[in-house]
Amino acid sequence: MKTINVAVIPGDGIGPEVISEGIKVMKKAAELDGRMRLAFTSFPWGCEYYLKHGKMMADDGMEQLKRFDAIYLGAVGYPGVPDHISLWDLLLRIRKEFDQYVNIRPIKLLNGAPCPIEGGTKETIDMLFIRENSEGEYAGLGEWIFQGKPEELVLQTGVFSRKGTERIIRYAFEEAAKSGRTLTSISKANALNYSMVFWDQVFEEVSRDYPEVQTYSYLVDAAAMLMVKDPSRFEVVVTSNLFGDILTDLGAALAGGMGLAAGANINPEKEWPSMFEPIHGSAPDIAGKGIANPLAAIWSASQMFDFFGCEEAGAMLLDAIETVMEERIVLTPDLGGTASTSDVGDRIVEILCQRQKAGSFY
């Protein structure tokens, strides 16, 4: 039996509420599957920890996390703690130090999910965004000089190494080749005459190793328009850190909203733990009310199962999410329902048990 040791960082705001439901569902899925064992260890890090201790995690936090197979993160951010501190001292630190250079965000409209565009269907909105996750515009390099003076100057430096650029593009080609889908690269070479020209060049070079993969390239502004007007043209997508961050939020809106938006931060070689998270943020305005949507947290749990080779259990979680959407009985207010966070988690568990009894649980 496979054992997956998971470090849990519930984080801030609604993070603990949705992560609790995700753990509930994962435990039941593992029990019903019978081929894996999950062990969870929780850490109290985040903005509340910062307000008490002046830091987002313990001094030896990264050392503690190294011994785990995966990290399950709720949300980071809370009033009173500047966003650049909450982001850089926890989430981005983990991504960078554990070389989680692949960010995977599915943009998939499930049956029953709301869609803001006319004609949006499960068939036309089914994208897999592969975002560079370790450098690019989020490298954190730059300079701020002459502060407060008329000649004040700020430089923000994007970093695009050959290693970083080629490995993410190659990962995307491998995914496209494996799934038999097209691959689209998104850049902005007409304006960013060094970084994005280089990106396009590497994409062209790597494409020669994958003649079976049909490719497209779009400027980021055109891509944003086409995601709304003609989303079916996007299947597997590869792009830089900043563009991927922005476009996947647009994609989340197309696929039912942030309450259904999940993300995986992957170290493909498994030298370090990978991290799985809902990407909706901490939503402090509804924290503690029991109305947060846990489906994104559960979807990210499905991604975790997939990463560790438990694809059947991952698919069953995604199927259960879709069933909840189709039933339209147990939904949180953001999706037009009146159910609580725990109600939704309980219904997912019920569906899993029903599938198992019917013999359709793998």
HELIX and SHEET records of a PDB file:
HELIX    1   1 GLY A   15  ASP A   33  1                                  19    
HELIX    2   2 CYS A   47  HIS A   53  1                                   7    
HELIX    3   3 GLY A   61  LEU A   65  1                                   5    
HELIX    4   4 ASP A   83  SER A   86  1                                   4    
HELIX    5   5 LEU A   87  LEU A   91  3                                   5    
HELIX    6   6 LEU A   92  GLU A   97  1                                   6    
HELIX    7   7 ARG A  162  SER A  179  1                                  18    
HELIX    8   8 SER A  195  SER A  207  1                                  13    
HELIX    9   9 VAL A  220  LYS A  229  1                                  10    
HELIX   10  10 PRO A  231  ARG A  233  5                                   3    
HELIX   11  11 ASN A  241  LEU A  254  1                                  14    
HELIX   12  12 MET A  258  LEU A  260  5                                   3    
HELIX   13  13 LEU A  295  PHE A  307  1                                  13    
HELIX   14  14 GLU A  311  GLU A  327  1                                  17    
HELIX   15  15 PRO A  333  LEU A  335  5                                   3    
HELIX   16  16 THR A  341  LYS A  357  1                                  17    
SHEET    1   A10 MET A  36  SER A  42  0                                        
SHEET    2   A10 LYS A   2  GLY A  11  1                                        
SHEET    3   A10 ALA A  70  ALA A  75  1                                        
SHEET    4   A10 SER A 274  PRO A 278  1                                        
SHEET    5   A10 ALA A 262  ILE A 266 -1                                        
SHEET    6   A10 VAL A 102  LYS A 108 -1                                        
SHEET    7   A10 ASP A 126  GLU A 132 -1                                        
SHEET    8   A10 VAL A 236  THR A 239  1                                        
SHEET    9   A10 LEU A 183  SER A 187  1                                        
SHEET   10   A10 THR A 215  LEU A 219  1                                        
SHEET    1   B 2 GLY A 136  ILE A 145  0                                        
SHEET    2   B 2 LEU A 153  VAL A 159 -1                                        
END                                                                             
